[in-house]
């Protein structure tokens, strides 16, 4: 058991508690950086996909995990990011300009939505974002000169300083690009969470009334969180567009919104690491199911392909199990295991017991 | 004349949205939770009625099959509360949102595995019967829909306003702890309300099925019904019905007189406008939270 002795305030708000943890993350980063030399094309593509999902997951995590607002329409921001980026690049704007612009466009749209939306709480916000999602989906079809409508649109190949980042020819380059974006965003996110802004997010999540009493402008904070969240999700959308290559409005269905919610809840609400764990799960499980299906077909003679919707069913079951048995998600479970080892003989079962809260309505009549 | 026809069809459609919205409101009124699987419960209710009633399935008479389906769905609603919802008692509100979304997928999978994904038609005694009234065609199915909705709304309203159980349910939703202390069996009550919302969903599903074919994806109608419930203000039964009617009427009108995709978007635009101008819905019950 290591005892960290904190002598300054800066030491207290450090992202990593001690060098052991920092070293672990650096090692992980090093492995990720040399991944293209270690694994084949197929797994590299999967890793890229996972990273993009983690980016989108981080976008939603700011909102759901750290500010306590639920959005059921985040696929809309993915779509805005993807279409802005693809349309600008088709018009001849270089990627280095169009990519941030895609994020900004999604972020501005999110902030615009947020101004009325943040006045609502909980369930109303979730529904309003759902409505925004439906409207954006229809707008994509309406604006067919820009978005290609039902037919779809090609995301042009990225080229920076003469280096090609083609999805198929230069997959390793694309992977490194995505990794760089993800690392930058993660670094910014982790630092944001220890700044006054990030802490006001947490305060708003835990108790709006007490946050207001502490002098936090709740409306501004929530709108900011919404804008940031949709901006990051927009970036993820732009990358997703390049990863898929050719897409139409169907790529950004309501199921993507729900999958994103799955990423943050299964990963662990309120932990940046949770977004990554959730993304790994959501990209790995369909592959695992496919492999299992082939195996069942070959060795048992059971044709699972004949049952449509089995994947969604399994996802739903996993989600239900997590909500009931482990609301803190994968990362929460890992924290429990780690604490148990760190305190080895002293860990008690009740250490993580949740406090039950009883409902008190906001309706007064 | 055309306008009248559109209005009539709109009212009948609106009644179905309103009925699904009633299911939302029931659960919201009793436990302040939102059941996103309501649309899928409607779908399952319609399919169970079809399974009992259709000649090629069990072949029971229609007026026996529907109550049987209602009883089944009472069990399903009660079971969902008993097995899943009760386990997350005391967790934040959105836990229930995510849980019910997942449950919706499960219900869809169940219906899809039993009855398949091709659209099926429910056999009803009043399908294809029409009355002509001065140039306007009144479908018997539409008339039945409007009538049943009106009666059901009145019954539910009376249930919450006058009966002991209804009042206890309202008390439980306002302050669970206080309700416990004065002796309201909150858990049992929640089970009952979930069962009841299953019954309402079945009625909505059967009425929906009288107008056309059903497949496991009609549950997505729940999202529109949701807009209806929000427009009315989540906690109000008449509000939900009114919201449903508003959406039902505006949709065909927008489809006829407005360009392109507006008909699809109109419910959500109305909802956003209502949410922005009156964040608690038209029949608002939410006030500023006090410490």
Boltz contact constraints between the chains, C-beta under 6 A:
constraints:
  - contact:
      token1: [A, 70]
      token2: [B, 94]
      max_distance: 6.0
  - contact:
      token1: [A, 116]
      token2: [B, 276]
      max_distance: 6.0
  - contact:
      token1: [A, 119]
      token2: [B, 279]
      max_distance: 6.0
  - contact:
      token1: [A, 120]
      token2: [B, 279]
      max_distance: 6.0
  - contact:
      token1: [A, 122]
      token2: [B, 93]
      max_distance: 6.0
  - contact:
      token1: [A, 123]
      token2: [B, 34]
      max_distance: 6.0
  - contact:
      token1: [A, 127]
      token2: [B, 226]
      max_distance: 6.0
  - contact:
      token1: [A, 127]
      token2: [B, 230]
      max_distance: 6.0
  - contact:
      token1: [A, 128]
      token2: [B, 275]
      max_distance: 6.0
  - contact:
      token1: [A, 131]
      token2: [B, 268]
      max_distance: 6.0
  - contact:
      token1: [A, 131]
      token2: [B, 271]
      max_distance: 6.0
  - contact:
      token1: [A, 131]
      token2: [B, 272]
      max_distance: 6.0
  - contact:
      token1: [A, 134]
      token2: [B, 268]
      max_distance: 6.0
  - contact:
      token1: [A, 135]
      token2: [B, 265]
      max_distance: 6.0
  - contact:
      token1: [A, 135]
      token2: [B, 268]
      max_distance: 6.0
  - contact:
      token1: [A, 138]
      token2: [B, 261]
      max_distance: 6.0
  - contact:
      token1: [A, 138]
      token2: [B, 264]
      max_distance: 6.0
  - contact:
      token1: [A, 138]
      token2: [B, 265]
      max_distance: 6.0
  - contact:
      token1: [A, 142]
      token2: [B, 261]
      max_distance: 6.0
  - contact:
      token1: [A, 209]
      token2: [B, 291]
      max_distance: 6.0
  - contact:
      token1: [A, 258]
      token2: [B, 101]
      max_distance: 6.0
  - contact:
      token1: [A, 261]
      token2: [B, 98]
      max_distance: 6.0
  - contact:
      token1: [A, 265]
      token2: [B, 98]
      max_distance: 6.0
  - contact:
      token1: [A, 309]
      token2: [B, 109]
      max_distance: 6.0
  - contact:
      token1: [A, 309]
      token2: [B, 112]
      max_distance: 6.0
  - contact:
      token1: [A, 312]
      token2: [B, 105]
      max_distance: 6.0
  - contact:
      token1: [A, 313]
      token2: [B, 109]
      max_distance: 6.0
  - contact:
      token1: [A, 316]
      token2: [B, 102]
      max_distance: 6.0
  - contact:
      token1: [A, 316]
      token2: [B, 105]
      max_distance: 6.0
  - contact:
      token1: [A, 316]
      token2: [B, 106]
      max_distance: 6.0
  - contact:
      token1: [A, 319]
      token2: [B, 102]
      max_distance: 6.0
  - contact:
      token1: [A, 320]
      token2: [B, 102]
      max_distance: 6.0
  - contact:
      token1: [A, 323]
      token2: [B, 95]
      max_distance: 6.0
  - contact:
      token1: [A, 323]
      token2: [B, 99]
      max_distance: 6.0
  - contact:
      token1: [A, 324]
      token2: [B, 87]
      max_distance: 6.0
  - contact:
      token1: [A, 327]
      token2: [B, 91]
      max_distance: 6.0
  - contact:
      token1: [A, 356]
      token2: [B, 90]
      max_distance: 6.0
  - contact:
      token1: [A, 357]
      token2: [B, 90]
      max_distance: 6.0
  - contact:
      token1: [A, 358]
      token2: [B, 176]
      max_distance: 6.0
  - contact:
      token1: [A, 358]
      token2: [B, 177]
      max_distance: 6.0
  - contact:
      token1: [A, 359]
      token2: [B, 32]
      max_distance: 6.0
  - contact:
      token1: [A, 359]
      token2: [B, 176]
      max_distance: 6.0
  - contact:
      token1: [A, 360]
      token2: [B, 175]
      max_distance: 6.0
  - contact:
      token1: [A, 361]
      token2: [B, 32]
      max_distance: 6.0
  - contact:
      token1: [A, 361]
      token2: [B, 173]
      max_distance: 6.0
  - contact:
      token1: [A, 361]
      token2: [B, 174]
      max_distance: 6.0
  - contact:
      token1: [A, 362]
      token2: [B, 286]
      max_distance: 6.0
  - contact:
      token1: [A, 362]
      token2: [B, 289]
      max_distance: 6.0
  - contact:
      token1: [A, 363]
      token2: [B, 235]
      max_distance: 6.0
  - contact:
      token1: [A, 363]
      token2: [B, 285]
      max_distance: 6.0
  - contact:
      token1: [A, 363]
      token2: [B, 286]
      max_distance: 6.0
  - contact:
      token1: [A, 364]
      token2: [B, 287]
      max_distance: 6.0
  - contact:
      token1: [A, 365]
      token2: [B, 285]
      max_distance: 6.0
